[in-house]
Amino acid sequence: MKKLAFATALTLVAFTVSAQAQEPRRGGTIRFTAPYGASFVSNDSHVSNQIQDEIYGYALHGMLFRWDSNTGKPEPELVESFSTSADGLTHTLKLREAYFHNGRKLSADDVIWSFTRLVDGSKSYPGARHVSRIKGGAEVREGKAKEISGLKKIDDRTIEMTMTDAVDPGFLFFSAPTAILPAKEAQEADFFNKPIGLGPFKFVEHVPGSRMVFERWEKYYKAGKPYADKLVISPMGEAAARDVAFRNKEIDVSILGSTQYVAYKADPNLSKGILEVAEVFTRNMGMNPEFKPFSDKRVRQAINHAIDSELIIKRLVRDKAYRAVSWLPLSSPAFDKGAKPYAFDPDKAKKLLTEAGYPDGFEFEWTATPNESWGIPIVEATIPMLAKVGIKVKVKPVETSALGGVVAKGDFQAYIWSNTSGPDPLTTLKCFHSATPRSSCNYTGFKNPAYDKVLDDAAAEKDAAKKVELLKKANALLQDEAPVWFFNYNKAVLAYQPWLHGLQANATELALQRYEDLWVDATSPAAK
């Protein structure tokens, strides 16, 4: 872990020095990629639970806070300043002067409308889990109230936000699914065909499956930014397509899969433009307890013992990952360094299956995407391992862009996915709380009263050290209950062209960049 932290620190230092070597240049086009699917789910950033859609959301929208990769914590974005009450529950937020892309000024009403929309119980907005941490948010989601009681307008630029527990709101409201939309305009029929936001770039066009195009917003709240005139984001779910486009200098960045990672590191030129970071993402196979075998903890534990995760990470993932122990990643303050992952032990797996009433095993359907790092190739590697303990797998292929919708509806027996597991451990672990709906992030529908109690105690605990210990206990309980196969924590790798500057080593998701800080020098093919 110390080596990992040191290596990450070195990367950041070297990267920062490189980025500061030249003065930012205005003009040109940034050609970005959305690597997790062949398309975007929607033009509405509140709708999607996929990183694919957040990639454009960071250009189009503004959030109350933003993630600062250099400090590893959130910082105010649309919030100009804020103060917190002595008990840590109530925050008074002063909004900065910012303008939507139609020229209208941001107001407190827009924030209240956006958050109230997110907790609409008739919808399945992923940001609902964050807004539900505001007092009264859960009541709106459950249809017991129409207004969020803990969210009050003081004046046009000031909001009072009272939370259910002493959480830093910055850890909740920095992602695109919590973007602030214009209250009046967003209710118009044609709004999401031509959406407007508060971000550094304004929407120009969306050609489904091809590109989303933006141009500089001249009234962006940061003076002199963004630097680029234009931003083009192209969905490219196939690693081979990104590789060809990158080598042909048609795109400026490419998220690398395991095969490309090895090839790019070995190339004397391509290896000069590689950014690596240990992301707060956990790759996993989620098991639906409504499918009878998976309702038994012993079966779920057997799955974890039957798969040789380390072999798959070494041979297929090419060591572009870290072995998962439980849900929280290595960088989490609540990660228990003494905890051990499930041992590869087929005999124990068979014993557990026999005890659960499945001595001859069973068959299940596994929903998976083509993603080489956490999709069908990984599933195919586990099939013979599971077969040795009597478990048969039937693969159900889906497009990457469709996976989130399938999982949110509970339309699966098992799925394989890469899910955020940070940066705030309490917020992360709440995804397995019984009160969290599947549509928000409790994708397996996990329910355990003992786990809920530990997590509720952690939320109420004001002593930081005691809170961490309770979170460690919850994480350990989650490991024992095994609602998922704990596969790996992602090491993200991004290749970038030599003319692109301003990238951040974003551990919350390397593909999410602050486009206002990016710029291209005169050597870019799209410099003009």
N, C-alpha and C positions, 0 to 999 in steps of 0.2 A: 504493500500500500504506500509506503514511504517512497519507493522507487517510482510508483505511478504518479504520486503527487509532485515529485521532483521533476519527472519528465514533462508533466503537464505545465509546470511552472516555466521550465526552459522553453517549451514551445511558445508559450504566451509572451515571454520576454523577447525571444527572437522575432516573433511575429509582430510585436509592437514596434520594435526597432525598425523592422523592414517597412512597416506602414508609415512610419514617421520620416522616412528617408526623403520623401518628396512632398511638396506642397500639393494639396488636393486640386484637381483640375476640373473645371466646370465643362459640361457638355457631354455629348456622346450617348450611347445606348448601352445599358447593362442587359446582358442576355442570360437570364437565370433559368434554372430547371426545377421542375417539381417531380421528383424521382419516384414517388410512391404509387403511381397509377397512371393510366392512359388518359385520364381526364380529371376534372374537378367535379365534386359532388354538386355544388350549388354556388351561385353568386352571393348567397346569404351566409356570412361567416358565423352566424349564430347556430346554423343548422347542423353543420358537420362536426363529427368527433374525430376527424382525421387530420394529421399533420399536413397532408397534401393540400388541404384548403387553407390552413394557417399560413402557408407559404405566400399566397397572394394577399392574405389578410393583413400581413405586416406592412404591405405597401399601401393598401387602401384605407386602413383604419387606424384610429388612435385608441389606446386603452388608458385606464387611469394610471397604470404604472408600466414600466418596461423593465426587462431583464438586462442587467449590466454584467456582461460576461467577464469583465476585467476584475470586478469586485466579488462576483459570485453571489449577488443578491439583487433584489428589485430596487428600482429607484423611481421617483415620481415622473410621470409623463404628462398626461392631461391635468394631473394634480400639480399645482404650483407649490403648495406647502400644506402641511397638516400637523395637527396636535392630537395627543392622546390623553384620555382621562387617567387618573391615578390607578383605577382598577384594570386598565388595559382593554376595556371593552368598547368604549366610545371614541370614535375618531371624527374630528372636524376637518373636512377636506376643503381647501380653497382651490377652485379650478383656475387654470391659466386662461388667458385670452387666446382662443384658438378658433379657426374658421372651417366650417364644412366646405366641401368642394363647390357648393352653389353660392358661397360667399356669406352664408348666415353664420352668426356667432354661436359657439357652444354655450349652453346654459345648463343649470342644474336639472331642469325639466327633462333634458335629453338623457341624462344619466339615470334618473328615476324611471323614465319610460323604458329604457333599454333593459334595466335590471328586472323590472316587473314583467317585461316580455319574456325574459329568460326563464322565469319560474312559472310560466304558464303551464299548469298541470296537464292540459290537453295536448301539449307538444312534448317533444323529447330532446330539448336543447341541452347539450352537454355542459354548458356553463351554469346550469341550474344548481349543480352541486356546490359551486362556489358562492352563488348568491344566497343559497340556503343557509350559509353560515352567518348571514345578516339576520338579526332578530325579526321574526315574522315572515321570513322568506319561505320557510317550509310550510307555513299555514296557507300562503298564497298557492304554492305548488299543490297542496292537498285540497284546494277549493274551499278552505275555511275562511279565507279573507280575500279582499280585492286589492289591498295595499300592503306594502311591506312596512310594518310598524316601526322597524329600526332604521328606516331610511327617510330622512326628513330634509326638506329644502329650507335653508335659513334665508338665503337670498339667491339671486340669479347665478352667483358664482360660488356659493358656499353650501355644502351638504354636511349633515350630521349622520354618521353611520354607526349604529350600535350592533356589535357582534354577539353571537351566542357564546363565544369563548374568546380568550385573550390571544387572538391571532393577528399577525401583521397583515393588513389587507393587501399589501404589495405582493404577497405570495399567492393571492387568490385572483387578482385582477390585472395580470400582465399578458394574458394570452388572447389571441384573436376571437375565440368563442365568447369572450366577455367584452367585445368591442362596443364602443358607444356609437349608436346610430342616431340620426336626426329624427326626433320623435314624430313630428308632423309628416315629413316627407316619406319616411319609411312605411307609412300606412297607406300610401298611394299605390294604386293597382300596378303601375309599371315600374315601381322603384327598383326592384331587384334585377330588372333587365339592364338598367343603367344605374347601378348603385353609387352613392356618394358617401364619403367618410371624412375623417379628419387626418388621414395619413399623409405621408410625404408625396405620394403620387395619386393622381386622379384617373379614374377608369376611362378607357377609350373604347375598347372592344373585347369581346370574348368569343373566340372561334372554338367551340367545343372540340376537345381532342387534339387541338393544334396549338393554341396560344391564348394568353390573356395579355393585353397591351395597356400600358399606363403612360402618362406623361407628367412632368414635374408640376407640382402644385405650388404656384408662386407665393401663396399666402400661408405657407406652412409656418408653424409657430417658431421654428428654429431658423433664425436669420441666416441666409446664405446657403441653406440646404433645402432640398437635396442637391447634390452636385450634378447628377446626370439629367439629361433632357428627357430621356425615355427609358422605360423598363419593359422588357418582354419576358414573360414567364411561360416556358413551354413544358407541358406535361410529358414526361418520358419515363414510363414505368419499366421499360426494358433496359437492362444494364448495357447490352451490346449496342443499342441505339445511342445511348449517352456516350459510350466509348468512341464510336465512330464520329459523332458530332463534335466531341471535345478534341479529338486528334485532328479533325479538319478545321479546327478553330472557329466553329459555328456557334459555340456556346462558351460562356466564361467560367462556369463551374460545373462540377459533376460529383454527386455523391457516389463513392466507390463501393462496390460489392467486394466480397472476399477474393474472387478471382482477379479482378482488376487491381485490388490492393497489392497483391503480390507482384503483378506485372508492372504497375506504375512505380513501385519502390525499386524495382530492378532497372528501370529505365533512367539513364543519367540526366536526361532533360526533364521528363515528367516528374521525377522524384523531387525536383526543386520546388514544385508547387503543390505540396501536400500539407493539409492541416488535419491533425488528429485530436480527438478529445474523448474522454470517458463520459458518455452521456448518461443521464438519469432515466434510462429506459430498461425495462425488463422484458425479454422475449419469453413467451410462455405458451403453453397449451391450456386453454381454459376448458373446464369440464362442467357440463350442465347437469346439476343435481336432479333435474326433472327427468333425465334419462336414468332409469333405475340403477344400473351398476354404479354410476358416479355419485349416487346419493350416499354411498357407503365410504367412509373415510379410508378404510383399508384398501379399497380398490384404487382410490386416488393415490395413496402412498405406494401401492404396487406399481403404478405407472411410473412414478419417479424412480423406483429402484430398478425397473426393467430396462430403462434407457441409459446407454453409456454416453452421457452428455459430454464428458471431456473428450472422448474420441471424436464426436461430431464437431465439436468446437475446433479441434486440432486439424482434422482432415478436411472437413467441408467449409467451415467458417474461416479456416486458415489463421487461427489465433486472433482474429479480429473481433474479439469478445472476451469477457471475463465470466467464469463459471458463476451461475446464480446460486445463492444459498437459500434465501427466502425472497420476499418481494423487494425490500429496500436495497438499493445499490450500495456499492463499496464506499462511495463518497458521502452517503447520508450520515448525519450526526447520530442517528439512532441505529446504525449498522453495528451488530455485535461481532467484533473481530474474532471472538472465540468460537463462534458458531460454525458448524461444518455442514456442507451440502449433503444431500441424499447420496449414499454410496451406491455404486452400480452393483447390484446383488440380485441376479435373477432367481436364485433359490428363495430368498426372502420374499421376492415378489410373488412367487408361486404359493408360498405359505400363506401370505396375506390374502390372496385370491381364494384359496381353499377355505380359510376362516370366514370369508365374506359370502361363501356359498357359490363360488364360481371355480370349482376345481378344474374344469375343462376350459376355462376362459369364457370369452364372449366376443361379439363383434360390434363395432361402433363406426359411425360416420364422422369423418374428420374434415371440416371445412377449412380450405387453405387457398392462398393466392399463389401466383407464380414467383413471388419474391425469393431470391436465392438465399437470403440470409435468415429468413424466418417464414418460409412458405413451403411449397410442395417438395423442393429438393430435401429439406430437412425432414419432412414427413416420410418421404421415401426411405431415408436413412434409418428411421426408427421402426419401419414396418417389420423387418426381419428380427429385430430385437424384441419387439412386442410379441411376435409370432412364437418365439421360443418359450414364452410363458402362457401361451394359449390365447392371446388377444389378437383378433383379426381386425384390420383397418380397411375401411372403404373410403377412398379419397373423394371429396366433393369440391371440385375446383370452382372458384369465384374470382371475379375481377377484383383487384385491390381496392378500387374506388367503391365497390359494393360491400366490402367486408364489414365496415362499420355499421351499416344499416341492418345487415343480417344479424350481427351480434346484438345490437340494441333491441331488436325484436325478440331475441331469445330463440331464433329459428336455427338451432344447431344442437348437435350432441356434443361436439368438441370443436374448437377453433384453434388456430395458431396465429399469434399476433405479436406486435411489439408495442407495449403500453408504457406511458410515462410513469415513473416511480419516484419522482422528486419534483421540485427541490425540497419542499416542506414535508417532513415525514408524517406529521399529523394529517395534513390534507391528503397525502398519498394513501395512508392506511384507511382513511375514511371511505375509500372506494370499496372496502369490504364490509362496511358497517351495514347492518340490516335495514337501517332507515334510508340508505342510499339506493335509489332505483337503478335498474339495469341500464336505462337510457342515459343516465349520467355517467357512471363508470363502474358500477357493480356488475360487470358483464357476466360473471358466472352465477349471479343471484345468490351469493354466499350469505348465509344467516347463521350466526352463532352467538347466543346470549353472553357467554363468558368473554368472548372477544369484544363484543359491544361494551361490556362493563369496563374492561381495561382501557378501551379507547375513550370512553366517556370520562373516566377518571383522569386520563392524560390531558384531555381537553380542559378539565376544571383545575388542574394542578398549576399553581403559579410559580413554584420553585423549578427553575430550568433543569437542574440536574435530576430531580425526581421525575419530571416530565419525560426526559430522555429515557430513563430506566423503564418507565411504564410503556413507552413506545417500543423499546427493545423487547419487552415481554409480549406485547401485541404481535410484533413481527415473528417472534419465536412460536407463538400459538398458531399463527397463520402458516408457518412452515409445517407444523405438525398436522394441521387440518388439510393441507395440500389441496386447495381448491383448483390449483393449476399444476402443470408440470413446470418446475422452475428450471428453465433452460440456461439463459445467459443474460449478462448485462452488456449492453452494446458499447463497442469502441467505434465511434463514428469517424469516417475519413472523407474529407472533401478535397478534390483536386481543383486547382484554380489556375487560370492563365496568368502569365507574368505581368500583363497590363492591368489586372484588376487589383484594387487596393481597398483597405478598410474593413476586411472581414474580421469577425470575432469568433473566438473559440467557444461557441455557445453550448454549454453542457446540457441545457434543457432540450436542445434539438439543434444540431449543427446546421441543418438546412434552413433554419429560421434566422435571417439576418436583418440588421437594421439598414434598409436600403438607402436611407438618407445619408448614411456614412460611407457608402460605397462610391467609388469613382474609377474611371478608366483613364489611363494615360494615352498619349498620342500614338502609341504603337498598336492600339486596339483596332481591329478591322472595322469596328463600329464606333470609332472615335468621333466622327462628325455627326 
